Amino acid sequence: KKKKNISLMKCVECGHDIDAIYKEYSKGNIRLTHCTECGNVADKYVEYEMTLIVLDLILLKTQVYRHVLHNKFLLDKQKEKNEINHQKQQNIKKNNNNNENNSININIGESDINKHNQNKEFILNTFYLRLLSMYIFFETYSKWKEFNCDDNSFIVCLLSILSIIELILISGMIKVFLSLVKSLPNISFKQIFCAILLSNFAKGFVAVIMIWEYNELLLFNLLTCFIFISNIIALNVLIRSRIYSSVIIVITTFTYICYKGFLLPHYLLL
């Protein structure tokens, strides 16, 4: 049952499982479905532009985290399948008088579905790879700026590797704490890693600090607080529990890692 729930979409308002976000009556003609639990539109972000989604991420809205972590890529995959099915039906209608052409088109349609599924997985991976690249770049700059390192390519590579290790450690420790608490759901490491990576999107604001050199210590501290809260919200979306559970897990994770000396002092600026 848990595996089945993971594959389902979620209502962005209450987090309730839902089979479909919208109903498609014809190509381009859709109607958003309402959640049976709360009665609100299941996912309003279906009709939102990416700019508005990013703005809601900055505003730390729980709904947009549910949309990105649970619904976005399942929704994209569903759209691709619908387009392929429409093309498949059109091919069958056009060649209705030729059985051989029909069988050929059906086989082509099925192969297209498999290809699009593979492409969608690739797009999913590239999305998080872009986030990871942005995270590594700005986190490396933050460490380089903090420690006043020389312009040495070896040091830059080392700081980049340490940035990745820190992200893996944080995700791994959260996974360990979740496995120790039986009342919380068993979330995979990949889901936790993606959630933490997404919640670190604010690392991009380091670019503002690079341009606007005003009390960098204060700006880095404010940015750290923002990312910390974002981590809590993203984790809470995954575990679907009370917010204090996510707060305790995130605080315990950072405290334990910092106490063991795994985390660089950049997170101890506060």
N, C-alpha and C positions, 0 to 999 in steps of 0.2 A: 504493500500500500504506500509506503514511503517513497519508493521509486516511482510509483505512478503519480504521486502528488508533485514530485519534482518536475515532471514533464508538463504539468498543467500550467496554464497561465493564471495570473493572480489579479484580483480586483485591486486597483491602485489605492482605493480609498480605505478598505478594511483588511486587505490581504487574503480574502477568501478565495479558494480555488474556483476557477471558472473554465469551462470547456472552450469557449470562443469569445473573443473580444467584440467581434462584429459579425453580422450576417450579410452575405453578398448575394443580392438578388440578380444582378447582371454585372457585366464587366464595368467597373467604375461606379457602380451603384451599390453602396453599402449603408448599413444602419448599425450604429453602435448599440451594443447590448447593455442591459442594466444588470447589476449584481443582485442575485436573489437574496443575499444576506443583508445588505445595507440599502439597496434600492437605488444607489447612485450609478452613474455611467461607469462601466467596468474599467475603461482606460481612455481617458480624455486625450492622452498624449498621442493617440493614433493620428489625430488631425493637426498636431502641433508641428511647427517648423523646428529644426534643430537648434536655432538660436534661442527659442523660448524654452526648450528643454535644458539647455546649458544655463540659462538664467535661473530656472527653478533649482538646478543643482547648486548654484551659488547661494540661493536662498535656503538651502538645506531642507527642501521639502521631501518628506518621506515618500509621497506618491511617485515622484520622478525616479527615485531609487528603485522602487518596485517595478516601474515600467522598464528601466534599463536592465536590471538584473534578472527579471523573470520573463518579461513579455517581448522585449524588443526583437530579439533574434528569432524567437518562435514565431512572432508576427511576420517578420521578413520572409521566413521560410514558408509560411502559409500563403503569403502573397505570391511567391514564386510558383508554388504548386498550383494555385488558382490560375495564374497566367498560362502555365503549361497545359492545364486541363482545358482551358478555353481554346488554345491552339490545337489541341488534340481533337476536340469536338468539331472544330471548323474543318480540319483535315478529313475527318470521317464524313462530314456532310458533303464536302466537295467531291469526294471520290466514292460516293455511296453506290454507284453503279459498277464499281470495279473492286471485287473482293480482295484481289492481290494487293492493290494499292492501299486498301483499308488496313490489311494486316501489316504492311510495311510501315504505314504511318503510326499504327498503334505501338509497334516495337520502337519506332523512333521516339514517340512520346515518352515511353517508359524509360528509354535510355537518357532522354533529356532530363527527366525527373532526377535520376541518379546523379547526372552531371551537375545539375543545379544544387542538389543537396551537398555535394562535395564542394562546390563553389561557395555555398553559404557557410559551411564550416570554415573554409579558408578565409572568408570575409570576417567571420567571428574572431578567428585567430589574429588577423591583421589589425582589427579594431583594438584589441588588447595589446598587441605588439606596439602599436602607435602610442597608446597610453604608457606602456612600459618604457618606450624610448624617451618620451617626454619626461617621465619620472626620473629616469637615470640621468638625463642631461642636466635638469635643474637641481636634482639632489646632489649630483657631483659638483656643480658650481657652488652650491651652498656649503658643502664641506670644504671645498677648495678656498672659498672666501673666509670661512670661519678659522681655518688653521693657517691662513696666510702662506699657502704652499707656493713653491716655485713653479714656473711654467715648464714643467717636466712631463713629458708624455707618459712616462712610467707611473708617476704619481697620479696622473689623471685616470689612467687605466685602473690603478689600484683602488682609487676612490669609487670608480664606476662599479667595480666588482663588489666592493663593500656595500654599496647602495642596494644591489640586488640581494646580497646575503641578508641584509637587514629586513628587506621586504619578505623574504622567504621565512626568516626566523619569526617575524611577527605573525604571519599566517600560520606557521607550524605550531606556535605556542597557543594560538587561539583554537586551533584544531584539537590540541591536547586537552585544553581546559573544557572544551565542549564534550569531548569523549568521557571526561571524568564525571561530568554532571549528567546523570541518567535522565533527569526530567527535561533536558533540552534535546532538540532533534540532532541527529547525526548528519552534519553537513560535510560534504567532501572538501578536501584540501583545495581542489581547483576552484570551487565556488567561493571559498573564503579568500583565496588569493585574488580572484577577479574582483570581489567586493572591496577588498582593501586597496587594490590598485585603482579601482574607479573612485574610491573616496579620497584618493591622493591626487585627484585632478587639479586641485588648487596649487600644486607645485608649479604650475604654469605661471602663477602670479609672481614667482621669483623674477620673471622678466621685468616686472615693474620695479622691483628693488634694484635690478641691474641698471635701469635707466634713472630712477629717482633715488639718489643717494642721500636719504634723510633718515638718520637714526636707524641704521640697519638692524641693530639688535632688537629694537622695539618691533620693527616690521616682521622680522623672523619669528619673534615670539607670538605675535598676533596670528601669523600664518600657521604656526604650529598648533595653536589653540583651535583654529578653524578646521584644520585637517583632523585633529583629535576628535572633535565633535562629529565631523563627517564620517570618521571610522565607526563611531558608536552607532550612528544612524544606519549605515550600510550593514553592519553586523546585525542590528536589531531587525532589519528587513529580512535577513536570512533566517534567523532563529525564531522569528514571530513570537517573541515573548515580551515581557514587560521591560521597559527601557532600562530599569536599574540593573537587570541581568547583563545587558550589553555594556553598561558603564563599568560594572565590577570586572567583567572579563577583560575589557580593553585596558583598564587601569592596572589590573593584576599582571597582564601580559607585559606592558611597558615597564612596570616596576620590576618584575622578575628579570627581564632581559637587561635592563639598565643595572640592576644589582649584580648580576653575573658578569657584567662588563662586556656583553655582546654588542650593545648598542653604543654608537659613538656619541660623544658629548653634545652633538648638535641637537639632540632631543632633550637635553638637560638645560637648555638656555633659560628656562623658566625658574 
